[in-house]
Each structure stands twice: as C-alpha cells, then as structure tokens.
Amino acid sequence: MRDRNEPVKRLGCYLIEAGLITQAQIDVALNDQKIMDDMRFGEVLVARGWIKQQTLDYLIKKIVDPEQRAARASQQKSLSPDLVSAAIVKPTPPSIAAKSSSVLPNERKPLPSLPADDGVSWAG
C-alpha cells in the first residue's frame, strides 16, 4: 500500500519496470521536454522511436490510470474527516429496536457454507 505522503508514481517508472526503456532514456526525454515544452513525456519517447504510441496508450489505459485513480481514492479516504463521521452508527431508538428482530444493526448474519467439493477449481 502506498504511503499517502508518497508522490504518485510517474510514467517513466512504469516504463522502466516493464523493461521498455532505461533510466538514461528517461533523462534524455526529460531534457528534451525542457527544450520542447509543448510535448508531453510520452510524446518525446514516441518521437525518439523508443516506444510505440500503441504501447504507450495501452500502458496508460490499462495500468497507469487505474492505479493512479486507486491511489488518489485511497488518499482521499484517509484524509476525509467526513467519512469518519459518516461511519459512526447512531443508536436505534427503543421503539424501532423493539419491533426489529434480535439481529443488531451492525451484526452480520453468517454466510452459508459451501459443500467441500463442488467441482469448481479455483486454480488458474
């Protein structure tokens, strides 16, 4: 799990982890980006021929964006005091509690058990 103070992982890190580029290529692309400030990092890599546009698009769509959205959502959950107060359950008034069954509001009913061998294999 990512520390909430840790910055979001950059595109170059994903590309290095995938073995698609090297740290030296990142350094060159970042330098190029300073010179051509209208180009994005991925565009520089594609322009240099170090990665295909389709590969970049796939990586961003399937890995980078979902992971960063999840990280931001996790950060928002851990920082939002409203969520803490929303999680507090108010006691049930006695008039309603008397009408309800013996199950408490936060008590969960047990899940039904499954037969030991149902013919389903969970291994991939």
N, CA, C and O atoms as a GROMACS GRO file, in nm:
protein
  496
    1MET      N    1   0.084  -0.118   0.000
    1MET     CA    2   0.000   0.000   0.000
    1MET      C    3   0.088   0.124   0.000
    1MET      O    4   0.190   0.127   0.069
    2ARG      N    5   0.052   0.222  -0.073
    2ARG     CA    6   0.130   0.344  -0.090
    2ARG      C    7   0.105   0.438   0.028
    2ARG      O    8  -0.008   0.456   0.071
    3ASP      N    9   0.214   0.497   0.079
    3ASP     CA   10   0.204   0.597   0.184
    3ASP      C   11   0.137   0.721   0.127
    3ASP      O   12   0.168   0.762   0.015
    4ARG      N   13   0.046   0.782   0.202
    4ARG     CA   14  -0.030   0.895   0.148
    4ARG      C   15   0.058   1.016   0.122
    4ARG      O   16   0.019   1.105   0.046
    5ASN      N   17   0.177   1.023   0.183
    5ASN     CA   18   0.268   1.134   0.159
    5ASN      C   19   0.360   1.106   0.040
    5ASN      O   20   0.428   1.197  -0.009
    6GLU      N   21   0.362   0.983  -0.006
    6GLU     CA   22   0.446   0.944  -0.119
    6GLU      C   23   0.384   0.996  -0.248
    6GLU      O   24   0.263   0.984  -0.267
    7PRO      N   25   0.465   1.054  -0.337
    7PRO     CA   26   0.408   1.105  -0.463
    7PRO      C   27   0.357   0.991  -0.551
    7PRO      O   28   0.400   0.876  -0.538
    8VAL      N   29   0.267   1.024  -0.640
    8VAL     CA   30   0.213   0.925  -0.734
    8VAL      C   31   0.324   0.883  -0.828
    8VAL      O   32   0.404   0.966  -0.871
    9LYS      N   33   0.328   0.754  -0.860
    9LYS     CA   34   0.433   0.701  -0.945
    9LYS      C   35   0.425   0.763  -1.085
    9LYS      O   36   0.317   0.776  -1.141
   10ARG      N   37   0.538   0.801  -1.139
   10ARG     CA   38   0.547   0.866  -1.269
   10ARG      C   39   0.549   0.763  -1.381
   10ARG      O   40   0.582   0.646  -1.360
   11LEU      N   41   0.514   0.808  -1.502
   11LEU     CA   42   0.508   0.722  -1.619
   11LEU      C   43   0.641   0.651  -1.645
   11LEU      O   44   0.643   0.533  -1.680
   12GLY      N   45   0.751   0.722  -1.629
   12GLY     CA   46   0.883   0.663  -1.652
   12GLY      C   47   0.909   0.541  -1.565
   12GLY      O   48   0.972   0.445  -1.610
   13CYS      N   49   0.862   0.544  -1.441
   13CYS     CA   50   0.880   0.430  -1.350
   13CYS      C   51   0.809   0.306  -1.405
   13CYS      O   52   0.863   0.196  -1.401
   14TYR      N   53   0.687   0.325  -1.455
   14TYR     CA   54   0.612   0.213  -1.513
   14TYR      C   55   0.687   0.157  -1.633
   14TYR      O   56   0.695   0.035  -1.650
   15LEU      N   57   0.741   0.245  -1.717
   15LEU     CA   58   0.810   0.201  -1.838
   15LEU      C   59   0.940   0.126  -1.805
   15LEU      O   60   0.974   0.028  -1.872
   16ILE      N   61   1.012   0.172  -1.702
   16ILE     CA   62   1.133   0.102  -1.660
   16ILE      C   63   1.097  -0.035  -1.603
   16ILE      O   64   1.161  -0.134  -1.636
   17GLU      N   65   0.994  -0.040  -1.517
   17GLU     CA   66   0.951  -0.167  -1.458
   17GLU      C   67   0.910  -0.267  -1.564
   17GLU      O   68   0.930  -0.388  -1.548
   18ALA      N   69   0.851  -0.217  -1.673
   18ALA     CA   70   0.809  -0.305  -1.782
   18ALA      C   71   0.926  -0.343  -1.873
   18ALA      O   72   0.910  -0.426  -1.963
   19GLY      N   73   1.041  -0.284  -1.850
   19GLY     CA   74   1.158  -0.314  -1.931
   19GLY      C   75   1.154  -0.251  -2.069
   19GLY      O   76   1.220  -0.299  -2.161
   20LEU      N   77   1.077  -0.145  -2.084
   20LEU     CA   78   1.059  -0.082  -2.215
   20LEU      C   79   1.161   0.027  -2.243
   20LEU      O   80   1.197   0.050  -2.359
   21ILE      N   81   1.209   0.095  -2.138
   21ILE     CA   82   1.310   0.200  -2.155
   21ILE      C   83   1.407   0.193  -2.039
   21ILE      O   84   1.386   0.119  -1.943
   22THR      N   85   1.515   0.271  -2.048
   22THR     CA   86   1.616   0.276  -1.942
   22THR      C   87   1.611   0.412  -1.872
   22THR      O   88   1.546   0.505  -1.918
   23GLN      N   89   1.681   0.419  -1.760
   23GLN     CA   90   1.689   0.546  -1.687
   23GLN      C   91   1.758   0.652  -1.773
   23GLN      O   92   1.721   0.769  -1.768
   24ALA      N   93   1.857   0.612  -1.851
   24ALA     CA   94   1.926   0.707  -1.939
   24ALA      C   95   1.828   0.766  -2.042
   24ALA      O   96   1.835   0.885  -2.073
   25GLN      N   97   1.739   0.683  -2.094
   25GLN     CA   98   1.639   0.733  -2.189
   25GLN      C   99   1.542   0.831  -2.122
   25GLN      O  100   1.501   0.929  -2.183
   26ILE      N  101   1.507   0.803  -1.997
   26ILE     CA  102   1.421   0.896  -1.922
   26ILE      C  103   1.491   1.030  -1.908
   26ILE      O  104   1.430   1.136  -1.928
   27ASP      N  105   1.620   1.026  -1.872
   27ASP     CA  106   1.694   1.151  -1.854
   27ASP      C  107   1.698   1.232  -1.983
   27ASP      O  108   1.679   1.354  -1.981
   28VAL      N  109   1.721   1.165  -2.096
   28VAL     CA  110   1.725   1.235  -2.225
   28VAL      C  111   1.587   1.291  -2.258
   28VAL      O  112   1.575   1.405  -2.302
   29ALA      N  113   1.481   1.211  -2.236
   29ALA     CA  114   1.346   1.256  -2.268
   29ALA      C  115   1.305   1.375  -2.182
   29ALA      O  116   1.238   1.466  -2.230
   30LEU      N  117   1.344   1.375  -2.055
   30LEU     CA  118   1.313   1.489  -1.967
   30LEU      C  119   1.388   1.614  -2.013
   30LEU      O  120   1.334   1.724  -2.007
   31ASN      N  121   1.511   1.596  -2.057
   31ASN     CA  122   1.587   1.709  -2.109
   31ASN      C  123   1.522   1.762  -2.238
   31ASN      O  124   1.509   1.883  -2.256
   32ASP      N  125   1.482   1.670  -2.327
   32ASP     CA  126   1.413   1.711  -2.450
   32ASP      C  127   1.284   1.786  -2.416
   32ASP      O  128   1.249   1.884  -2.482
   33GLN      N  129   1.216   1.739  -2.314
   33GLN     CA  130   1.089   1.801  -2.277
   33GLN      C  131   1.109   1.945  -2.230
   33GLN      O  132   1.023   2.030  -2.251
   34LYS      N  133   1.222   1.973  -2.167
   34LYS     CA  134   1.252   2.111  -2.125
   34LYS      C  135   1.268   2.201  -2.247
   34LYS      O  136   1.226   2.316  -2.247
   35ILE      N  137   1.331   2.147  -2.351
   35ILE     CA  138   1.355   2.223  -2.473
   35ILE      C  139   1.226   2.243  -2.552
   35ILE      O  140   1.197   2.352  -2.601
   36MET      N  141   1.148   2.134  -2.562
   36MET     CA  142   1.020   2.137  -2.635
   36MET      C  143   0.908   2.131  -2.533
   36MET      O  144   0.847   2.026  -2.513
   37ASP      N  145   0.880   2.242  -2.468
   37ASP     CA  146   0.787   2.243  -2.355
   37ASP      C  147   0.642   2.215  -2.394
   37ASP      O  148   0.557   2.200  -2.306
   38ASP      N  149   0.612   2.208  -2.523
   38ASP     CA  150   0.475   2.176  -2.562
   38ASP      C  151   0.454   2.025  -2.578
   38ASP      O  152   0.342   1.981  -2.606
   39MET      N  153   0.561   1.945  -2.562
   39MET     CA  154   0.549   1.800  -2.576
   39MET      C  155   0.541   1.733  -2.440
   39MET      O  156   0.609   1.773  -2.345
   40ARG      N  157   0.457   1.633  -2.432
   40ARG     CA  158   0.446   1.554  -2.309
   40ARG      C  159   0.556   1.449  -2.308
   40ARG      O  160   0.614   1.418  -2.412
   41PHE      N  161   0.583   1.394  -2.192
   41PHE     CA  162   0.691   1.297  -2.176
   41PHE      C  163   0.676   1.178  -2.271
   41PHE      O  164   0.771   1.140  -2.338
   42GLY      N  165   0.558   1.121  -2.275
   42GLY     CA  166   0.533   1.007  -2.363
   42GLY      C  167   0.550   1.041  -2.510
   42GLY      O  168   0.597   0.960  -2.589
   43GLU      N  169   0.511   1.162  -2.546
   43GLU     CA  170   0.525   1.207  -2.685
   43GLU      C  171   0.672   1.215  -2.725
   43GLU      O  172   0.708   1.184  -2.839
   44VAL      N  173   0.756   1.257  -2.631
   44VAL     CA  174   0.900   1.263  -2.659
   44VAL      C  175   0.954   1.122  -2.684
   44VAL      O  176   1.031   1.101  -2.778
   45LEU      N  177   0.914   1.027  -2.601
   45LEU     CA  178   0.959   0.888  -2.618
   45LEU      C  179   0.917   0.832  -2.753
   45LEU      O  180   0.994   0.764  -2.820
   46VAL      N  181   0.793   0.861  -2.793
   46VAL     CA  182   0.742   0.813  -2.922
   46VAL      C  183   0.817   0.882  -3.036
   46VAL      O  184   0.854   0.818  -3.133
   47ALA      N  185   0.839   1.013  -3.024
   47ALA     CA  186   0.909   1.088  -3.128
   47ALA      C  187   1.052   1.037  -3.147
   47ALA      O  188   1.104   1.036  -3.259
   48ARG      N  189   1.115   0.994  -3.040
   48ARG     CA  190   1.251   0.941  -3.049
   48ARG      C  191   1.251   0.796  -3.098
   48ARG      O  192   1.357   0.741  -3.129
   49GLY      N  193   1.135   0.733  -3.104
   49GLY     CA  194   1.127   0.596  -3.152
   49GLY      C  195   1.160   0.492  -3.046
   49GLY      O  196   1.185   0.376  -3.079
   50TRP      N  197   1.161   0.532  -2.920
   50TRP     CA  198   1.195   0.439  -2.813
   50TRP      C  199   1.077   0.354  -2.768
   50TRP      O  200   1.094   0.250  -2.705
   51ILE      N  201   0.958   0.399  -2.801
   51ILE     CA  202   0.837   0.324  -2.765
   51ILE      C  203   0.731   0.355  -2.870
   51ILE      O  204   0.727   0.466  -2.924
   52LYS      N  205   0.646   0.259  -2.898
   52LYS     CA  206   0.538   0.280  -2.994
   52LYS      C  207   0.421   0.349  -2.925
   52LYS      O  208   0.397   0.329  -2.806
   53GLN      N  209   0.349   0.429  -3.001
   53GLN     CA  210   0.233   0.500  -2.947
   53GLN      C  211   0.129   0.402  -2.893
   53GLN      O  212   0.069   0.428  -2.789
   54GLN      N  213   0.108   0.291  -2.962
   54GLN     CA  214   0.009   0.192  -2.918
   54GLN      C  215   0.050   0.132  -2.782
   54GLN      O  216  -0.035   0.107  -2.696
   55THR      N  217   0.179   0.109  -2.764
   55THR     CA  218   0.228   0.054  -2.638
   55THR      C  219   0.206   0.154  -2.525
   55THR      O  220   0.160   0.118  -2.416
   56LEU      N  221   0.238   0.279  -2.552
   56LEU     CA  222   0.219   0.385  -2.453
   56LEU      C  223   0.071   0.399  -2.416
   56LEU      O  224   0.037   0.408  -2.298
   57ASP      N  225  -0.015   0.403  -2.516
   57ASP     CA  226  -0.159   0.416  -2.492
   57ASP      C  227  -0.212   0.300  -2.408
   57ASP      O  228  -0.290   0.320  -2.314
   58TYR      N  229  -0.169   0.179  -2.441
   58TYR     CA  230  -0.214   0.060  -2.368
   58TYR      C  231  -0.169   0.067  -2.222
   58TYR      O  232  -0.248   0.043  -2.131
   59LEU      N  233  -0.042   0.098  -2.201
   59LEU     CA  234   0.012   0.104  -2.066
   59LEU      C  235  -0.063   0.208  -1.981
   59LEU      O  236  -0.097   0.182  -1.866
   60ILE      N  237  -0.087   0.324  -2.040
   60ILE     CA  238  -0.157   0.429  -1.966
   60ILE      C  239  -0.301   0.388  -1.935
   60ILE      O  240  -0.348   0.406  -1.823
   61LYS      N  241  -0.370   0.333  -2.034
   61LYS     CA  242  -0.512   0.297  -2.017
   61LYS      C  243  -0.531   0.181  -1.920
   61LYS      O  244  -0.621   0.184  -1.836
   62LYS      N  245  -0.448   0.078  -1.931
   62LYS     CA  246  -0.470  -0.044  -1.854
   62LYS      C  247  -0.398  -0.049  -1.719
   62LYS      O  248  -0.439  -0.123  -1.630
   63ILE      N  249  -0.291   0.029  -1.703
   63ILE     CA  250  -0.213   0.018  -1.580
   63ILE      C  251  -0.200   0.150  -1.507
   63ILE      O  252  -0.237   0.161  -1.390
   64VAL      N  253  -0.148   0.252  -1.574
   64VAL     CA  254  -0.116   0.378  -1.507
   64VAL      C  255  -0.242   0.447  -1.454
   64VAL      O  256  -0.251   0.476  -1.335
   65ASP      N  257  -0.339   0.474  -1.541
   65ASP     CA  258  -0.459   0.545  -1.498
   65ASP      C  259  -0.535   0.473  -1.387
   65ASP      O  260  -0.568   0.536  -1.286
   66PRO      N  261  -0.564   0.341  -1.401
   66PRO     CA  262  -0.636   0.274  -1.292
   66PRO      C  263  -0.560   0.275  -1.159
   66PRO      O  264  -0.619   0.294  -1.053
   67GLU      N  265  -0.428   0.255  -1.166
   67GLU     CA  266  -0.351   0.253  -1.042
   67GLU      C  267  -0.348   0.391  -0.976
   67GLU      O  268  -0.358   0.402  -0.854
   68GLN      N  269  -0.333   0.496  -1.057
   68GLN     CA  270  -0.329   0.630  -1.001
   68GLN      C  271  -0.465   0.673  -0.948
   68GLN      O  272  -0.473   0.743  -0.847
   69ARG      N  273  -0.574   0.631  -1.015
   69ARG     CA  274  -0.708   0.662  -0.964
   69ARG      C  275  -0.728   0.595  -0.828
   69ARG      O  276  -0.783   0.656  -0.736
   70ALA      N  277  -0.685   0.470  -0.817
   70ALA     CA  278  -0.700   0.397  -0.692
   70ALA      C  279  -0.617   0.463  -0.581
   70ALA      O  280  -0.662   0.472  -0.467
   71ALA      N  281  -0.497   0.507  -0.614
   71ALA     CA  282  -0.411   0.573  -0.516
   71ALA      C  283  -0.474   0.704  -0.468
   71ALA      O  284  -0.472   0.734  -0.349
   72ARG      N  285  -0.530   0.781  -0.562
   72ARG     CA  286  -0.594   0.908  -0.523
   72ARG      C  287  -0.718   0.881  -0.438
   72ARG      O  288  -0.742   0.952  -0.340
   73ALA      N  289  -0.795   0.780  -0.473
   73ALA     CA  290  -0.914   0.747  -0.395
   73ALA      C  291  -0.875   0.705  -0.254
   73ALA      O  292  -0.941   0.741  -0.157
   74SER      N  293  -0.768   0.629  -0.244
   74SER     CA  294  -0.719   0.584  -0.114
   74SER      C  295  -0.673   0.703  -0.031
   74SER      O  296  -0.699   0.710   0.089
   75GLN      N  297  -0.605   0.797  -0.095
   75GLN     CA  298  -0.561   0.918  -0.025
   75GLN      C  299  -0.680   0.999   0.023
   75GLN      O  300  -0.680   1.049   0.136
   76GLN      N  301  -0.782   1.013  -0.060
   76GLN     CA  302  -0.899   1.091  -0.022
   76GLN      C  303  -0.972   1.026   0.094
   76GLN      O  304  -1.020   1.095   0.184
   77LYS      N  305  -0.981   0.894   0.093
   77LYS     CA  306  -1.049   0.823   0.202
   77LYS      C  307  -0.975   0.845   0.334
   77LYS      O  308  -1.038   0.868   0.437
   78SER      N  309  -0.841   0.838   0.328
   78SER     CA  310  -0.765   0.850   0.452
   78SER      C  311  -0.760   0.994   0.502
   78SER      O  312  -0.732   1.016   0.620
   79LEU      N  313  -0.786   1.091   0.416
   79LEU     CA  314  -0.778   1.231   0.456
   79LEU      C  315  -0.913   1.293   0.491
   79LEU      O  316  -0.916   1.398   0.554
   80SER      N  317  -1.022   1.232   0.452
   80SER     CA  318  -1.153   1.293   0.466
   80SER      C  319  -1.215   1.268   0.603
   80SER      O  320  -1.249   1.154   0.634
   81PRO      N  321  -1.230   1.373   0.687
   81PRO     CA  322  -1.293   1.354   0.817
   81PRO      C  323  -1.443   1.326   0.804
   81PRO      O  324  -1.504   1.271   0.896
   82ASP      N  325  -1.503   1.364   0.692
   82ASP     CA  326  -1.646   1.339   0.672
   82ASP      C  327  -1.674   1.189   0.668
   82ASP      O  328  -1.779   1.144   0.714
   83LEU      N  329  -1.581   1.113   0.612
   83LEU     CA  330  -1.602   0.969   0.604
   83LEU      C  331  -1.599   0.906   0.741
   83LEU      O  332  -1.672   0.810   0.767
   84VAL      N  333  -1.516   0.960   0.830
   84VAL     CA  334  -1.510   0.906   0.965
   84VAL      C  335  -1.643   0.931   1.036
   84VAL      O  336  -1.696   0.841   1.100
   85SER      N  337  -1.697   1.052   1.024
   85SER     CA  338  -1.823   1.082   1.091
   85SER      C  339  -1.938   1.007   1.026
   85SER      O  340  -2.036   0.974   1.093
   86ALA      N  341  -1.930   0.980   0.895
   86ALA     CA  342  -2.036   0.907   0.827
   86ALA      C  343  -2.039   0.761   0.870
   86ALA      O  344  -2.143   0.696   0.863
   87ALA      N  345  -1.924   0.711   0.914
   87ALA     CA  346  -1.917   0.570   0.954
   87ALA      C  347  -1.972   0.546   1.094
   87ALA      O  348  -1.995   0.432   1.132
   88ILE      N  349  -1.995   0.652   1.170
   88ILE     CA  350  -2.049   0.637   1.305
   88ILE      C  351  -2.197   0.602   1.295
   88ILE      O  352  -2.275   0.672   1.230
   89VAL      N  353  -2.233   0.493   1.358
   89VAL     CA  354  -2.372   0.446   1.353
   89VAL      C  355  -2.447   0.504   1.472
   89VAL      O  356  -2.405   0.489   1.587
   90LYS      N  357  -2.557   0.568   1.444
   90LYS     CA  358  -2.640   0.624   1.551
   90LYS      C  359  -2.722   0.511   1.612
   90LYS      O  360  -2.767   0.421   1.541
   91PRO      N  361  -2.742   0.515   1.743
   91PRO     CA  362  -2.820   0.409   1.807
   91PRO      C  363  -2.965   0.409   1.758
   91PRO      O  364  -3.022   0.513   1.728
   92THR      N  365  -3.021   0.290   1.752
   92THR     CA  366  -3.159   0.274   1.709
   92THR      C  367  -3.251   0.314   1.824
   92THR      O  368  -3.233   0.268   1.936
   93PRO      N  369  -3.350   0.397   1.796
   93PRO     CA  370  -3.444   0.433   1.902
   93PRO      C  371  -3.512   0.308   1.958
   93PRO      O  372  -3.536   0.213   1.884
   94PRO      N  373  -3.544   0.307   2.088
   94PRO     CA  374  -3.603   0.187   2.152
   94PRO      C  375  -3.731   0.141   2.083
   94PRO      O  376  -3.756   0.020   2.075
   95SER      N  377  -3.812   0.232   2.034
   95SER     CA  378  -3.938   0.192   1.972
   95SER      C  379  -3.912   0.108   1.846
   95SER      O  380  -3.984   0.013   1.819
   96ILE      N  381  -3.809   0.143   1.769
   96ILE     CA  382  -3.777   0.068   1.648
   96ILE      C  383  -3.705  -0.061   1.685
   96ILE      O  384  -3.728  -0.165   1.624
   97ALA      N  385  -3.617  -0.055   1.786
   97ALA     CA  386  -3.540  -0.173   1.826
   97ALA      C  387  -3.633  -0.283   1.876
   97ALA      O  388  -3.608  -0.401   1.851
   98ALA      N  389  -3.740  -0.245   1.946
   98ALA     CA  390  -3.832  -0.345   1.999
   98ALA      C  391  -3.905  -0.417   1.886
   98ALA      O  392  -3.938  -0.535   1.900
   99LYS      N  393  -3.931  -0.348   1.773
   99LYS     CA  394  -4.003  -0.408   1.662
   99LYS      C  395  -3.913  -0.495   1.575
   99LYS      O  396  -3.962  -0.585   1.507
  100SER      N  397  -3.781  -0.469   1.578
  100SER     CA  398  -3.691  -0.545   1.491
  100SER      C  399  -3.658  -0.679   1.553
  100SER      O  400  -3.689  -0.705   1.669
  101SER      N  401  -3.595  -0.763   1.474
  101SER     CA  402  -3.556  -0.896   1.523
  101SER      C  403  -3.440  -0.882   1.620
  101SER      O  404  -3.399  -0.770   1.653
  102SER      N  405  -3.389  -0.992   1.665
  102SER     CA  406  -3.281  -0.990   1.763
  102SER      C  407  -3.146  -0.958   1.699
  102SER      O  408  -3.046  -0.953   1.770
  103VAL      N  409  -3.141  -0.936   1.567
  103VAL     CA  410  -3.015  -0.903   1.499
  103VAL      C  411  -2.986  -0.755   1.519
  103VAL      O  412  -3.070  -0.670   1.488
  104LEU      N  413  -2.869  -0.723   1.570
  104LEU     CA  414  -2.830  -0.584   1.591
  104LEU      C  415  -2.799  -0.520   1.456
  104LEU      O  416  -2.767  -0.591   1.361
  105PRO      N  417  -2.808  -0.386   1.445
  105PRO     CA  418  -2.788  -0.318   1.316
  105PRO      C  419  -2.652  -0.346   1.252
  105PRO      O  420  -2.644  -0.356   1.129
  106ASN      N  421  -2.547  -0.359   1.330
  106ASN     CA  422  -2.414  -0.381   1.274
  106ASN      C  423  -2.372  -0.527   1.274
  106ASN      O  424  -2.263  -0.559   1.227
  107GLU      N  425  -2.456  -0.614   1.325
  107GLU     CA  426  -2.423  -0.756   1.330
  107GLU      C  427  -2.450  -0.820   1.195
  107GLU      O  428  -2.553  -0.795   1.133
  108ARG      N  429  -2.358  -0.901   1.149
  108ARG     CA  430  -2.373  -0.966   1.019
  108ARG      C  431  -2.421  -1.109   1.038
  108ARG      O  432  -2.380  -1.178   1.131
  109LYS      N  433  -2.507  -1.151   0.949
  109LYS     CA  434  -2.552  -1.289   0.952
  109LYS      C  435  -2.442  -1.376   0.892
  109LYS      O  436  -2.373  -1.332   0.800
  110PRO      N  437  -2.424  -1.497   0.941
  110PRO     CA  438  -2.320  -1.583   0.884
  110PRO      C  439  -2.353  -1.621   0.740
  110PRO      O  440  -2.470  -1.636   0.704
  111LEU      N  441  -2.248  -1.635   0.660
  111LEU     CA  442  -2.266  -1.677   0.521
  111LEU      C  443  -2.292  -1.827   0.517
  111LEU      O  444  -2.240  -1.901   0.600
  112PRO      N  445  -2.371  -1.872   0.421
  112PRO     CA  446  -2.395  -2.016   0.411
  112PRO      C  447  -2.266  -2.086   0.369
  112PRO      O  448  -2.187  -2.033   0.291
  113SER      N  449  -2.246  -2.206   0.422
  113SER     CA  450  -2.125  -2.280   0.387
  113SER      C  451  -2.145  -2.352   0.254
  113SER      O  452  -2.258  -2.383   0.216
  114LEU      N  453  -2.036  -2.378   0.186
  114LEU     CA  454  -2.039  -2.448   0.059
  114LEU      C  455  -1.999  -2.593   0.081
  114LEU      O  456  -1.926  -2.624   0.175
  115PRO      N  457  -2.047  -2.682  -0.005
  115PRO     CA  458  -2.003  -2.821   0.006
  115PRO      C  459  -1.852  -2.828  -0.013
  115PRO      O  460  -1.793  -2.744  -0.081
  116ALA      N  461  -1.790  -2.930   0.047
  116ALA     CA  462  -1.644  -2.943   0.043
  116ALA      C  463  -1.594  -2.954  -0.100
  116ALA      O  464  -1.493  -2.891  -0.133
  117ASP      N  465  -1.658  -3.031  -0.186
  117ASP     CA  466  -1.612  -3.045  -0.324
  117ASP      C  467  -1.730  -3.019  -0.417
  117ASP      O  468  -1.815  -3.105  -0.438
  118ASP      N  469  -1.732  -2.898  -0.472
  118ASP     CA  470  -1.844  -2.863  -0.560
  118ASP      C  471  -1.807  -2.873  -0.706
  118ASP      O  472  -1.885  -2.831  -0.792
  119GLY      N  473  -1.688  -2.929  -0.738
  119GLY     CA  474  -1.647  -2.946  -0.875
  119GLY      C  475  -1.587  -2.821  -0.937
  119GLY      O  476  -1.558  -2.820  -1.057
  120VAL      N  477  -1.568  -2.717  -0.858
  120VAL     CA  478  -1.512  -2.592  -0.911
  120VAL      C  479  -1.365  -2.586  -0.869
  120VAL      O  480  -1.331  -2.606  -0.753
  121SER      N  481  -1.281  -2.558  -0.964
  121SER     CA  482  -1.140  -2.541  -0.937
  121SER      C  483  -1.107  -2.394  -0.936
  121SER      O  484  -1.136  -2.324  -1.033
  122TRP      N  485  -1.047  -2.346  -0.828
  122TRP     CA  486  -1.014  -2.205  -0.817
  122TRP      C  487  -0.875  -2.177  -0.872
  122TRP      O  488  -0.836  -2.060  -0.882
  123ALA      N  489  -0.801  -2.279  -0.906
  123ALA     CA  490  -0.667  -2.260  -0.963
  123ALA      C  491  -0.679  -2.221  -1.108
  123ALA      O  492  -0.767  -2.269  -1.180
  124GLY      N  493  -0.590  -2.132  -1.153
  124GLY     CA  494  -0.595  -2.083  -1.290
  124GLY      C  495  -0.534  -2.173  -1.381
  124GLY      O  496  -0.530  -2.146  -1.501
   0.00000   0.00000   0.00000
